[in-house]
Amino acid sequence: MTKRQGLKPRSQKFVLRIGSWTNDQMSWISRIPGAFFVFRLIYKRLYPAPGPDVRFRQSLTRTALRPIGKIMIVSPKSCADSNVPWGPAEGNFFYEIWQSAIERFGAQRVLLHQVAPGDAGWAERLVSDIEAQDPTHVIFHGEENPNGEVNSWPGVGATLAGVWTGELIFLMYDSVYWWHIFAAETLAEVYPNVSVHATDTFPRELGKGIPRSGPGLLPTSLETIKILERRALFANRPDAPQSLTFVGSHYPDRIKQLAKFARRGIDIVVNPQRAGKSEKPSYEEYAAAIGHSWATINLSRNHGMPRKHVKARVLEAPLFGTLLVTDERKLTSGLIPEDGFVYFRSGRDLKRLMRRLRANPQEHEAIRDRGQRYAHGLAQSSFWDAIEGMPGRNPSE
């Protein structure tokens, strides 16, 4: 199969550095009329799809979305990865996807394919495993590529074309970024049965003909929830002051927003799980820091794009036992009923809201407890309901 020519590795590294700078500038670049279509053309030139476009191959046409029969989870790291241990209550996203799939579909319908660090032949091995086990669906994190390669998934798709007819589910955590949209479109050029699930928002910019769903938050398995419950993280709250916390990365726009709150006299404890620690806190410490807060604030604006989206804290805050306070209502209320969280429009609004809830502890506790009940169901259902409920898909087999 003849490959369309792309960039050499040295050129790709240079482009990656340019791309990193571009991501930081997207808040203003994205406002330029026609910028999306220009960047799409640039991306296609930099990372052309390998092999002929399936749109011009009559033998490869998109089939109807199938119900999930047997699903393969592609884990991008070895189960022995020391940075994120493989197991329950460890914060390993792909363990939670795998375990929640077993809880939903049964172990006999769930396969796991591990990509070991440094495995130069990972793509060939994955294709061979798909051919041998013949799952109906394969789910993978398409925003990242094993071994640091640039957009290597289209190569997998091109190899699968003609030898497998299942569905590749391209998982996105940050679908607001154009590069991720373009990567999914490139894969769909060489393999017809591609769908996209975004955890953060609905990927509306995707090209026509690609089935999509979102937002549907990453799952937390029932096994993990039971472990955290046994450790009393959801129940025992210390007699601490009425602390409002923020947990997350220190992006420039977030720092500015938190500084504005501080000027209004709103006291926010930032990343309490890291207090006094030189190393990364454990998942249990992370969950406890959120759950033992009086309330946790969620800032939903993406740091690189002028759009709001749903992040993990929207589920984690109520799941771990605290009150969710968020600056985004539309997407959040599509997941959690509005009586299970509180919404603010501005710093002034936030200050009034905090004053009211501190003066009315029963109202605070009622909203918090409703949110926790909703989150326990959402932790198992949001992700898989969105994928199974993708428009055009029949109910699961």
One Martini backbone bead per residue (centre of mass of N, CA, C, O) as a GRO file, in nm:
protein
  397
    1MET     BB    1   0.093   0.038   0.026
    2THR     BB    2   0.077   0.361  -0.046
    3LYS     BB    3   0.228   0.642   0.086
    4ARG     BB    4   0.187   0.939   0.205
    5GLN     BB    5   0.371   1.215   0.235
    6GLY     BB    6   0.558   1.341   0.498
    7LEU     BB    7   0.739   1.399   0.763
    8LYS     BB    8   1.022   1.407   0.910
    9PRO     BB    9   1.127   1.361   1.224
   10ARG     BB   10   1.270   1.638   1.253
   11SER     BB   11   1.026   1.803   1.154
   12GLN     BB   12   0.826   1.702   1.367
   13LYS     BB   13   0.966   1.825   1.615
   14PHE     BB   14   0.933   2.116   1.522
   15VAL     BB   15   0.622   2.109   1.497
   16LEU     BB   16   0.569   2.043   1.796
   17ARG     BB   17   0.676   2.311   1.902
   18ILE     BB   18   0.478   2.484   1.744
   19GLY     BB   19   0.221   2.346   1.854
   20SER     BB   20   0.264   2.424   2.149
   21TRP     BB   21   0.247   2.726   2.100
   22THR     BB   22  -0.031   2.729   1.961
   23ASN     BB   23  -0.202   2.623   2.197
   24ASP     BB   24  -0.139   2.889   2.373
   25GLN     BB   25  -0.284   3.078   2.124
   26MET     BB   26  -0.592   2.987   2.068
   27SER     BB   27  -0.765   3.212   2.203
   28TRP     BB   28  -0.707   3.400   1.935
   29ILE     BB   29  -0.690   3.226   1.679
   30SER     BB   30  -0.992   3.107   1.690
   31ARG     BB   31  -1.118   3.405   1.610
   32ILE     BB   32  -1.035   3.368   1.329
   33PRO     BB   33  -1.156   3.368   1.034
   34GLY     BB   34  -1.098   3.039   0.909
   35ALA     BB   35  -0.882   2.892   1.092
   36PHE     BB   36  -0.979   2.599   1.099
   37PHE     BB   37  -0.937   2.538   0.787
   38VAL     BB   38  -0.638   2.606   0.777
   39PHE     BB   39  -0.544   2.399   0.992
   40ARG     BB   40  -0.646   2.153   0.845
   41LEU     BB   41  -0.458   2.178   0.598
   42ILE     BB   42  -0.193   2.170   0.755
   43TYR     BB   43  -0.232   1.894   0.886
   44LYS     BB   44  -0.260   1.728   0.621
   45ARG     BB   45   0.031   1.798   0.536
   46LEU     BB   46   0.190   1.692   0.788
   47TYR     BB   47  -0.045   1.436   0.834
   48PRO     BB   48  -0.087   1.213   0.630
   49ALA     BB   49  -0.257   0.963   0.523
   50PRO     BB   50  -0.219   0.628   0.495
   51GLY     BB   51  -0.312   0.579   0.205
   52PRO     BB   52  -0.603   0.548   0.076
   53ASP     BB   53  -0.903   0.684   0.050
   54VAL     BB   54  -1.206   0.546   0.143
   55ARG     BB   55  -1.394   0.736  -0.032
   56PHE     BB   56  -1.239   0.592  -0.306
   57ARG     BB   57  -1.333   0.296  -0.191
   58GLN     BB   58  -1.576   0.069  -0.255
   59SER     BB   59  -1.479  -0.167  -0.045
   60LEU     BB   60  -1.486   0.087   0.172
   61THR     BB   61  -1.754   0.111   0.393
   62ARG     BB   62  -1.971   0.226   0.602
   63THR     BB   63  -2.117   0.096   0.872
   64ALA     BB   64  -2.331   0.036   1.091
   65LEU     BB   65  -2.392   0.075   1.403
   66ARG     BB   66  -2.300  -0.135   1.660
   67PRO     BB   67  -2.343  -0.327   1.901
   68ILE     BB   68  -2.199  -0.430   2.185
   69GLY     BB   69  -2.011  -0.718   2.220
   70LYS     BB   70  -1.679  -0.702   2.188
   71ILE     BB   71  -1.431  -0.538   2.389
   72MET     BB   72  -1.135  -0.342   2.342
   73ILE     BB   73  -0.873  -0.236   2.555
   74VAL     BB   74  -0.634   0.022   2.512
   75SER     BB   75  -0.338   0.039   2.683
   76PRO     BB   76  -0.075   0.279   2.684
   77LYS     BB   77   0.027   0.109   2.936
   78SER     BB   78   0.164  -0.067   3.154
   79CYS     BB   79   0.065  -0.240   3.435
   80ALA     BB   80   0.370  -0.168   3.560
   81ASP     BB   81   0.334   0.121   3.601
   82SER     BB   82   0.469   0.330   3.849
   83ASN     BB   83   0.304   0.599   3.822
   84VAL     BB   84   0.032   0.421   3.741
   85PRO     BB   85  -0.126   0.202   3.885
   86TRP     BB   86  -0.272  -0.117   3.845
   87GLY     BB   87  -0.587  -0.042   3.980
   88PRO     BB   88  -0.776   0.024   4.230
   89ALA     BB   89  -0.764   0.337   4.358
   90GLU     BB   90  -0.525   0.493   4.144
   91GLY     BB   91  -0.608   0.671   3.879
   92ASN     BB   92  -0.654   0.470   3.636
   93PHE     BB   93  -0.826   0.511   3.358
   94PHE     BB   94  -0.800   0.224   3.212
   95TYR     BB   95  -0.885   0.056   3.444
   96GLU     BB   96  -1.170   0.182   3.474
   97ILE     BB   97  -1.269   0.106   3.197
   98TRP     BB   98  -1.225  -0.199   3.218
   99GLN     BB   99  -1.384  -0.256   3.484
  100SER     BB  100  -1.654  -0.121   3.397
  101ALA     BB  101  -1.697  -0.312   3.158
  102ILE     BB  102  -1.724  -0.569   3.323
  103GLU     BB  103  -1.967  -0.466   3.496
  104ARG     BB  104  -2.153  -0.427   3.237
  105PHE     BB  105  -2.077  -0.688   3.024
  106GLY     BB  106  -1.862  -0.876   3.113
  107ALA     BB  107  -1.573  -1.059   3.096
  108GLN     BB  108  -1.634  -1.212   2.815
  109ARG     BB  109  -1.654  -0.901   2.662
  110VAL     BB  110  -1.352  -0.830   2.770
  111LEU     BB  111  -1.057  -0.674   2.654
  112LEU     BB  112  -0.688  -0.660   2.682
  113HIS     BB  113  -0.445  -0.418   2.558
  114GLN     BB  114  -0.100  -0.386   2.591
  115VAL     BB  115   0.137  -0.112   2.594
  116ALA     BB  116   0.459  -0.110   2.606
  117PRO     BB  117   0.725   0.044   2.684
  118GLY     BB  118   0.920   0.067   2.392
  119ASP     BB  119   0.733  -0.059   2.168
  120ALA     BB  120   0.797  -0.069   1.832
  121GLY     BB  121   0.561  -0.311   1.766
  122TRP     BB  122   0.268  -0.226   1.861
  123ALA     BB  123   0.092  -0.208   1.601
  124GLU     BB  124   0.123  -0.499   1.501
  125ARG     BB  125   0.022  -0.634   1.762
  126LEU     BB  126  -0.257  -0.509   1.763
  127VAL     BB  127  -0.357  -0.613   1.493
  128SER     BB  128  -0.320  -0.915   1.561
  129ASP     BB  129  -0.517  -0.914   1.804
  130ILE     BB  130  -0.767  -0.826   1.651
  131GLU     BB  131  -0.772  -1.060   1.450
  132ALA     BB  132  -0.777  -1.294   1.664
  133GLN     BB  133  -1.032  -1.176   1.854
  134ASP     BB  134  -1.257  -1.014   1.717
  135PRO     BB  135  -1.382  -0.748   1.789
  136THR     BB  136  -1.634  -0.505   1.765
  137HIS     BB  137  -1.453  -0.322   1.965
  138VAL     BB  138  -1.221  -0.036   1.991
  139ILE     BB  139  -1.058   0.135   2.258
  140PHE     BB  140  -0.888   0.462   2.249
  141HIS     BB  141  -0.635   0.708   2.293
  142GLY     BB  142  -0.602   0.940   2.032
  143GLU     BB  143  -0.419   1.182   2.157
  144GLU     BB  144  -0.221   0.944   2.192
  145ASN     BB  145   0.110   0.797   2.140
  146PRO     BB  146   0.305   0.559   2.137
  147ASN     BB  147   0.638   0.651   2.185
  148GLY     BB  148   0.586   0.958   2.074
  149GLU     BB  149   0.435   0.960   1.830
  150VAL     BB  150   0.288   1.088   1.530
  151ASN     BB  151  -0.002   0.998   1.447
  152SER     BB  152  -0.029   0.650   1.444
  153TRP     BB  153  -0.329   0.547   1.401
  154PRO     BB  154  -0.366   0.547   1.088
  155GLY     BB  155  -0.181   0.302   1.047
  156VAL     BB  156  -0.370   0.103   1.184
  157GLY     BB  157  -0.618   0.154   1.006
  158ALA     BB  158  -0.489   0.079   0.731
  159THR     BB  159  -0.429  -0.218   0.814
  160LEU     BB  160  -0.731  -0.298   0.888
  161ALA     BB  161  -0.817  -0.252   0.619
  162GLY     BB  162  -0.983  -0.551   0.500
  163VAL     BB  163  -0.950  -0.737   0.795
  164TRP     BB  164  -1.162  -0.543   0.946
  165THR     BB  165  -1.513  -0.438   1.075
  166GLY     BB  166  -1.497  -0.282   1.313
  167GLU     BB  167  -1.486  -0.048   1.587
  168LEU     BB  168  -1.337   0.265   1.633
  169ILE     BB  169  -1.279   0.429   1.947
  170PHE     BB  170  -1.223   0.764   1.986
  171LEU     BB  171  -1.063   0.906   2.257
  172MET     BB  172  -1.147   1.213   2.433
  173TYR     BB  173  -1.052   1.480   2.660
  174ASP     BB  174  -0.983   1.732   2.434
  175SER     BB  175  -1.202   1.838   2.192
  176VAL     BB  176  -1.131   2.154   2.158
  177TYR     BB  177  -0.896   2.056   1.999
  178TRP     BB  178  -0.815   2.050   1.672
  179TRP     BB  179  -0.598   1.825   1.648
  180HIS     BB  180  -0.791   1.597   1.741
  181ILE     BB  181  -0.993   1.621   1.518
  182PHE     BB  182  -0.792   1.568   1.283
  183ALA     BB  183  -0.701   1.286   1.373
  184ALA     BB  184  -0.979   1.151   1.339
  185GLU     BB  185  -1.015   1.220   1.038
  186THR     BB  186  -0.765   1.068   0.936
  187LEU     BB  187  -0.856   0.789   1.025
  188ALA     BB  188  -1.130   0.799   0.853
  189GLU     BB  189  -0.980   0.789   0.573
  190VAL     BB  190  -0.868   0.468   0.623
  191TYR     BB  191  -1.117   0.407   0.826
  192PRO     BB  192  -1.459   0.379   0.835
  193ASN     BB  193  -1.504   0.263   1.150
  194VAL     BB  194  -1.544   0.560   1.308
  195SER     BB  195  -1.557   0.686   1.640
  196VAL     BB  196  -1.649   0.946   1.887
  197HIS     BB  197  -1.543   1.013   2.229
  198ALA     BB  198  -1.622   1.273   2.459
  199THR     BB  199  -1.572   1.386   2.790
  200ASP     BB  200  -1.616   1.723   2.773
  201THR     BB  201  -1.781   1.730   2.491
  202PHE     BB  202  -1.918   1.814   2.187
  203PRO     BB  203  -1.778   1.723   1.867
  204ARG     BB  204  -1.879   1.945   1.629
  205GLU     BB  205  -1.620   1.972   1.421
  206LEU     BB  206  -1.656   1.727   1.293
  207GLY     BB  207  -1.687   1.558   1.032
  208LYS     BB  208  -1.885   1.425   0.827
  209GLY     BB  209  -1.983   1.083   0.919
  210ILE     BB  210  -1.893   1.096   1.224
  211PRO     BB  211  -1.954   0.947   1.493
  212ARG     BB  212  -2.084   1.088   1.810
  213SER     BB  213  -1.998   1.170   2.162
  214GLY     BB  214  -2.113   1.395   2.422
  215PRO     BB  215  -2.068   1.407   2.725
  216GLY     BB  216  -1.857   1.144   2.900
  217LEU     BB  217  -1.734   1.047   3.169
  218LEU     BB  218  -1.508   0.900   3.324
  219PRO     BB  219  -1.491   0.617   3.488
  220THR     BB  220  -1.595   0.462   3.801
  221SER     BB  221  -1.564   0.194   3.959
  222LEU     BB  222  -1.716  -0.005   4.187
  223GLU     BB  223  -1.456  -0.104   4.316
  224THR     BB  224  -1.346   0.177   4.393
  225ILE     BB  225  -1.583   0.279   4.560
  226LYS     BB  226  -1.571   0.055   4.777
  227ILE     BB  227  -1.289   0.123   4.881
  228LEU     BB  228  -1.345   0.419   4.965
  229GLU     BB  229  -1.571   0.344   5.160
  230ARG     BB  230  -1.402   0.162   5.352
  231ARG     BB  231  -1.209   0.424   5.409
  232ALA     BB  232  -1.415   0.672   5.463
  233LEU     BB  233  -1.404   0.912   5.245
  234PHE     BB  234  -1.728   0.972   5.221
  235ALA     BB  235  -1.793   1.021   5.545
  236ASN     BB  236  -1.537   1.137   5.687
  237ARG     BB  237  -1.543   1.459   5.826
  238PRO     BB  238  -1.376   1.705   5.928
  239ASP     BB  239  -1.343   1.968   6.168
  240ALA     BB  240  -1.341   2.203   5.951
  241PRO     BB  241  -1.335   2.458   5.790
  242GLN     BB  242  -1.504   2.641   5.536
  243SER     BB  243  -1.364   2.515   5.269
  244LEU     BB  244  -1.243   2.636   4.961
  245THR     BB  245  -1.150   2.456   4.673
  246PHE     BB  246  -0.871   2.392   4.440
  247VAL     BB  247  -0.826   2.151   4.171
  248GLY     BB  248  -0.531   2.191   3.970
  249SER     BB  249  -0.387   2.345   3.729
  250HIS     BB  250  -0.158   2.631   3.660
  251TYR     BB  251  -0.297   2.819   3.466
  252PRO     BB  252  -0.300   3.141   3.377
  253ASP     BB  253  -0.614   3.186   3.386
  254ARG     BB  254  -0.651   3.064   3.669
  255ILE     BB  255  -0.471   3.255   3.828
  256LYS     BB  256  -0.635   3.507   3.762
  257GLN     BB  257  -0.906   3.410   3.877
  258LEU     BB  258  -0.808   3.358   4.168
  259ALA     BB  259  -0.712   3.653   4.213
  260LYS     BB  260  -0.991   3.781   4.190
  261PHE     BB  261  -1.115   3.637   4.430
  262ALA     BB  262  -0.916   3.743   4.642
  263ARG     BB  263  -0.993   4.049   4.604
  264ARG     BB  264  -1.295   3.966   4.717
  265GLY     BB  265  -1.239   3.767   4.972
  266ILE     BB  266  -1.188   3.475   4.855
  267ASP     BB  267  -1.112   3.177   5.009
  268ILE     BB  268  -0.867   2.959   4.851
  269VAL     BB  269  -0.768   2.630   4.840
  270VAL     BB  270  -0.479   2.506   4.680
  271ASN     BB  271  -0.401   2.199   4.653
  272PRO     BB  272  -0.411   2.023   4.937
  273GLN     BB  273  -0.269   1.747   4.846
  274ARG     BB  274   0.030   1.911   4.833
  275ALA     BB  275   0.078   1.976   5.116
  276GLY     BB  276   0.405   1.918   5.210
  277LYS     BB  277   0.482   1.794   4.921
  278SER     BB  278   0.724   1.653   4.686
  279GLU     BB  279   0.519   1.445   4.590
  280LYS     BB  280   0.290   1.270   4.451
  281PRO     BB  281  -0.011   1.204   4.528
  282SER     BB  282  -0.235   0.998   4.601
  283TYR     BB  283  -0.548   0.906   4.529
  284GLU     BB  284  -0.648   0.911   4.822
  285GLU     BB  285  -0.546   1.199   4.883
  286TYR     BB  286  -0.704   1.335   4.661
  287ALA     BB  287  -0.991   1.247   4.751
  288ALA     BB  288  -0.973   1.363   5.041
  289ALA     BB  289  -0.928   1.663   4.971
  290ILE     BB  290  -1.203   1.693   4.837
  291GLY     BB  291  -1.405   1.552   5.044
  292HIS     BB  292  -1.300   1.752   5.295
  293SER     BB  293  -1.441   1.970   5.172
  294TRP     BB  294  -1.689   2.201   5.165
  295ALA     BB  295  -1.582   2.298   4.874
  296THR     BB  296  -1.556   2.284   4.505
  297ILE     BB  297  -1.402   2.442   4.242
  298ASN     BB  298  -1.497   2.501   3.893
  299LEU     BB  299  -1.301   2.564   3.599
  300SER     BB  300  -1.414   2.542   3.255
  301ARG     BB  301  -1.209   2.688   3.103
  302ASN     BB  302  -1.008   2.659   2.856
  303HIS     BB  303  -0.668   2.741   2.831
  304GLY     BB  304  -0.664   2.740   2.489
  305MET     BB  305  -0.977   2.789   2.467
  306PRO     BB  306  -1.286   2.980   2.420
  307ARG     BB  307  -1.402   2.730   2.613
  308LYS     BB  308  -1.626   2.520   2.763
  309HIS     BB  309  -1.583   2.234   2.988
  310VAL     BB  310  -1.569   1.906   3.107
  311LYS     BB  311  -1.435   1.785   3.402
  312ALA     BB  312  -1.351   1.564   3.648
  313ARG     BB  313  -1.454   1.738   3.897
  314VAL     BB  314  -1.758   1.712   3.839
  315LEU     BB  315  -1.749   1.418   3.959
  316GLU     BB  316  -1.550   1.411   4.205
  317ALA     BB  317  -1.674   1.598   4.408
  318PRO     BB  318  -1.944   1.440   4.468
  319LEU     BB  319  -1.820   1.155   4.493
  320PHE     BB  320  -1.621   1.243   4.746
  321GLY     BB  321  -1.826   1.459   4.924
  322THR     BB  322  -1.876   1.738   4.784
  323LEU     BB  323  -1.930   2.057   4.675
  324LEU     BB  324  -2.028   2.182   4.369
  325VAL     BB  325  -1.858   2.465   4.212
  326THR     BB  326  -1.966   2.634   3.912
  327ASP     BB  327  -1.921   2.816   3.582
  328GLU     BB  328  -2.109   2.575   3.460
  329ARG     BB  329  -2.430   2.458   3.331
  330LYS     BB  330  -2.511   2.310   3.068
  331LEU     BB  331  -2.325   2.053   3.078
  332THR     BB  332  -2.367   1.973   3.375
  333SER     BB  333  -2.689   1.938   3.361
  334GLY     BB  334  -2.655   1.688   3.157
  335LEU     BB  335  -2.549   1.510   3.418
  336ILE     BB  336  -2.636   1.701   3.661
  337PRO     BB  337  -2.859   1.799   3.845
  338GLU     BB  338  -2.919   2.124   3.966
  339ASP     BB  339  -2.965   2.010   4.276
  340GLY     BB  340  -2.630   1.901   4.281
  341PHE     BB  341  -2.541   2.207   4.237
  342VAL     BB  342  -2.348   2.510   4.193
  343TYR     BB  343  -2.382   2.839   4.040
  344PHE     BB  344  -2.163   3.084   3.882
  345ARG     BB  345  -2.089   3.405   3.709
  346SER     BB  346  -1.912   3.548   3.940
  347GLY     BB  347  -1.742   3.677   4.196
  348ARG     BB  348  -1.984   3.811   4.328
  349ASP     BB  349  -2.167   3.562   4.316
  350LEU     BB  350  -1.984   3.375   4.482
  351LYS     BB  351  -1.986   3.537   4.746
  352ARG     BB  352  -2.291   3.522   4.795
  353LEU     BB  353  -2.315   3.215   4.791
  354MET     BB  354  -2.124   3.150   5.029
  355ARG     BB  355  -2.277   3.316   5.241
  356ARG     BB  356  -2.545   3.159   5.223
  357LEU     BB  357  -2.438   2.866   5.284
  358ARG     BB  358  -2.307   2.935   5.562
  359ALA     BB  359  -2.593   3.029   5.681
  360ASN     BB  360  -2.703   2.735   5.536
  361PRO     BB  361  -2.619   2.421   5.608
  362GLN     BB  362  -2.865   2.256   5.506
  363GLU     BB  363  -2.844   2.336   5.210
  364HIS     BB  364  -2.561   2.238   5.161
  365GLU     BB  365  -2.609   1.936   5.237
  366ALA     BB  366  -2.836   1.875   5.034
  367ILE     BB  367  -2.678   1.927   4.775
  368ARG     BB  368  -2.438   1.742   4.831
  369ASP     BB  369  -2.600   1.473   4.866
  370ARG     BB  370  -2.731   1.472   4.589
  371GLY     BB  371  -2.471   1.477   4.423
  372GLN     BB  372  -2.365   1.205   4.529
  373ARG     BB  373  -2.591   1.028   4.422
  374TYR     BB  374  -2.556   1.100   4.127
  375ALA     BB  375  -2.249   1.023   4.100
  376HIS     BB  376  -2.271   0.717   4.148
  377GLY     BB  377  -2.425   0.669   3.881
  378LEU     BB  378  -2.237   0.828   3.682
  379ALA     BB  379  -1.972   0.660   3.713
  380GLN     BB  380  -2.111   0.410   3.543
  381SER     BB  381  -2.290   0.562   3.298
  382SER     BB  382  -2.188   0.802   3.125
  383PHE     BB  383  -1.985   0.671   2.929
  384TRP     BB  384  -2.153   0.420   2.820
  385ASP     BB  385  -2.414   0.564   2.745
  386ALA     BB  386  -2.290   0.743   2.524
  387ILE     BB  387  -2.184   0.516   2.343
  388GLU     BB  388  -2.449   0.344   2.321
  389GLY     BB  389  -2.621   0.627   2.249
  390MET     BB  390  -2.531   0.667   1.978
  391PRO     BB  391  -2.637   0.780   1.702
  392GLY     BB  392  -2.753   0.468   1.542
  393ARG     BB  393  -2.752   0.281   1.788
  394ASN     BB  394  -2.816  -0.006   1.916
  395PRO     BB  395  -2.864  -0.196   2.150
  396SER     BB  396  -2.721  -0.407   2.337
  397GLU     BB  397  -2.650  -0.754   2.318
   0.00000   0.00000   0.00000
